[in-house]
Amino acid sequence: DVSCRRLGGGSVQAGASLRLSCVVSGRTIRTMFTTWFRQAPGKEREFVAAITRNGASIRYSDSVKGRFTISRDSAKNAVYLQMDSLKPEDSAAYYCALGSSVILSTLASASAYNYWGQGTVVTVSS
């Protein structure tokens, strides 16, 4: 089984920064797409950022580009999401996802991912 121990999250003011961490056990992240999604109450799960297999490429949603940075540490088998200049519309539960069969054309689709970590809630107040 794959588990993802998530760290970070919480409540902050607009403009602040947070860093989310996902420590993975059971799979080697460098062989998989590692991605962050988020889901606000009453809304569908939304793609945030992804690192492709072997770290060859990084993708961001337009809504977070320039403010969020995804990274990973293969030695620690962990994935991170640095979130800067947070806005109230960034408030959501954030999920780390791993996919062994994801391709570039499907990386933004939640259904393409095999494994999910528990969500961590981020609340940004104005």
VMD Tcl script that draws the C-alpha trace (Angstrom):
set ca {
  {0.00 0.00 0.00}
  {0.99 3.57 -0.55}
  {0.52 6.12 2.15}
  {1.21 9.79 2.17}
  {1.93 11.51 5.44}
  {1.01 15.10 4.94}
  {2.51 17.96 6.81}
  {1.67 21.61 6.76}
  {-1.60 23.37 6.12}
  {-3.46 25.67 8.43}
  {-5.03 29.13 8.53}
  {-3.22 32.24 7.31}
  {-3.87 35.78 6.14}
  {-3.88 36.69 2.47}
  {-0.36 37.27 1.20}
  {1.20 34.75 3.56}
  {3.08 31.57 2.66}
  {2.64 27.93 3.55}
  {4.53 24.80 2.68}
  {2.84 21.45 2.28}
  {4.76 18.20 2.47}
  {3.81 14.68 1.49}
  {6.13 11.88 2.62}
  {5.42 8.76 0.60}
  {5.90 5.16 1.63}
  {5.28 2.10 -0.46}
  {6.32 3.52 -3.83}
  {9.33 5.31 -5.27}
  {8.18 8.75 -6.32}
  {10.76 9.22 -9.06}
  {9.01 6.54 -11.11}
  {5.65 8.25 -10.85}
  {3.89 11.49 -11.60}
  {3.61 13.39 -8.31}
  {0.87 15.94 -8.23}
  {-1.05 18.26 -5.94}
  {-4.79 18.73 -6.30}
  {-7.15 20.82 -4.22}
  {-10.85 20.79 -3.52}
  {-12.87 23.63 -2.12}
  {-16.23 22.94 -0.44}
  {-18.91 22.28 -3.03}
  {-16.44 22.23 -5.90}
  {-14.72 19.53 -7.95}
  {-11.17 18.47 -7.27}
  {-8.84 20.80 -9.14}
  {-5.33 20.26 -10.52}
  {-2.69 22.48 -8.93}
  {0.80 21.31 -9.90}
  {2.65 18.23 -11.09}
  {6.14 16.84 -11.53}
  {6.38 14.26 -14.26}
  {8.10 10.90 -14.04}
  {11.83 11.24 -13.32}
  {11.32 14.98 -12.78}
  {11.54 15.71 -16.47}
  {8.92 18.43 -16.44}
  {6.80 20.55 -14.12}
  {3.30 21.84 -14.79}
  {1.11 24.35 -12.96}
  {-2.46 25.44 -13.25}
  {-2.88 29.00 -14.46}
  {-4.43 29.99 -11.14}
  {-1.24 29.25 -9.16}
  {1.50 29.79 -11.73}
  {4.10 32.21 -10.39}
  {2.94 31.82 -6.79}
  {3.25 28.09 -6.05}
  {6.28 25.87 -6.46}
  {6.19 22.09 -6.54}
  {9.31 20.12 -5.76}
  {10.33 16.71 -4.57}
  {13.19 15.03 -2.78}
  {13.84 11.54 -4.08}
  {16.14 10.71 -1.18}
  {13.34 11.45 1.28}
  {10.65 10.17 -1.11}
  {8.72 13.34 -0.44}
  {6.80 15.91 -2.46}
  {6.40 19.53 -1.48}
  {4.20 22.46 -2.41}
  {5.50 25.91 -1.51}
  {2.60 28.35 -1.62}
  {3.39 32.06 -1.65}
  {1.19 35.14 -1.99}
  {-1.81 33.13 -0.87}
  {-5.27 34.38 -1.76}
  {-8.65 33.60 -0.20}
  {-9.55 31.65 -3.35}
  {-6.68 29.26 -2.55}
  {-8.64 28.00 0.45}
  {-9.27 24.28 0.00}
  {-8.30 20.81 1.07}
  {-5.02 19.95 -0.67}
  {-4.20 16.40 -1.73}
  {-1.03 14.75 -2.89}
  {-1.54 12.20 -5.68}
  {0.73 9.65 -7.30}
  {0.23 8.09 -10.70}
  {2.12 5.25 -12.35}
  {0.30 5.45 -15.68}
  {-0.23 9.18 -16.02}
  {0.79 10.88 -19.25}
  {1.08 14.56 -20.04}
  {-2.35 14.74 -21.60}
  {-4.01 13.32 -18.46}
  {-1.95 14.85 -15.66}
  {-4.68 17.31 -14.69}
  {-7.31 14.60 -14.39}
  {-7.86 13.23 -10.90}
  {-9.07 9.92 -12.32}
  {-5.61 9.27 -13.78}
  {-4.01 8.83 -10.35}
  {-3.67 5.59 -8.43}
  {-2.79 6.80 -4.98}
  {-3.97 9.67 -2.83}
  {-2.81 11.12 0.41}
  {-5.15 12.46 3.03}
  {-6.16 16.04 2.46}
  {-4.75 18.90 4.44}
  {-6.87 22.00 4.83}
  {-5.59 25.44 3.91}
  {-7.68 28.46 4.87}
  {-6.73 31.94 3.66}
  {-8.56 34.89 5.11}
  {-8.69 38.36 3.59}
}
mol new
graphics top color blue
foreach p $ca { graphics top sphere $p radius 0.5 }
foreach p [lrange $ca 0 end-1] q [lrange $ca 1 end] { graphics top cylinder $p $q radius 0.2 }
display resetview
